[in-house]
Amino acid sequence: MGGRTWLVLTTALAPALWGSTYVVFTQLLPTDHPLLVSAFRALPAGVLLMLLGAGLPPRRAVLPLAVVGLANIGLFFGFLFVGAARLPAGLAATLGATQPLIVAFLAWAILKRPPTLLQIGAAAIGVAGVALLVMAPTTALDPVGVGAALCAALSMALGTVLIAKWGRLGTPLQLAAWQLALGGLLLVPLAAAIEGVPPVPTVENLLGMGYLVLFGTALAYWVWVRGITGLGAVVAFLGLLTPVVATILGAVVVGDRFSALQLAGMAVVLGATVAGIAASRLGGRTGTRDRL
């Protein structure tokens, strides 16, 4: 097996692990404390990556890192877990996959980079796919969950564009570590204020959190940034594995079932995302390669 093929396969491990996050959260962790889970997922993983080589961030970069850490990690994780608690895993992950489409329009507003016609068309198709998902008559979806999943995509899209605006604030590994640590740190007081005293963790809670910190966050972000360094923007397409894995695990572990209309909506959203990423690469626009 060639070195590039091996790098692609190991990089694909990251979105696959992220796809498992939804089931792990709903089955092993306190779903009524999404902000607390988010903070305890991000902060230890960030500290671990700093100990493994990223080091401490330079003082001059702490403020912009805190802003992108709050968008890319803090708010993103928080909204993600709210959506995961209220929606089937596959639907929550598919709604989150709209992030590359949102990036194109935020880049227009913030970076003055107008989207291409293909990006506009992909976004319109993506909206139609989301409409199919949420308006399917066979299943009443929680509107708070739908809103949270879309806000997660919006939050990460904003963080992506801000990184492009401010330039690289460190190596990929450093950027991942510092965002995780600062985003998690900012979430701690917010979680305490909103959710109160955390519950006494059970053995299941500790196992679930250990998996999320070590595998779903630290390992996943490490192999992802390594893939970005070695493969470039092509890794954006691997990100589509997240909703696929989440859908499969949700069906096998939780028993999630989808109507034909919802499955069609998921296919439309993912197809639009592929088109949007392709348009971004062809046009040299800001894409999901900066998602960390």
Helices and strands as residue ranges (DSSP letters): H 3-28, H 34-49, I 50-54, G 59-61, H 62-69, I 70-75, H 76-86, H 89-96, H 99-111, H 117-135, H 143-166, H 172-195, H 203-211, I 212-219, H 220-231, G 232-234, H 235-238, H 241-249, I 250-254, H 260-283, G 288-290
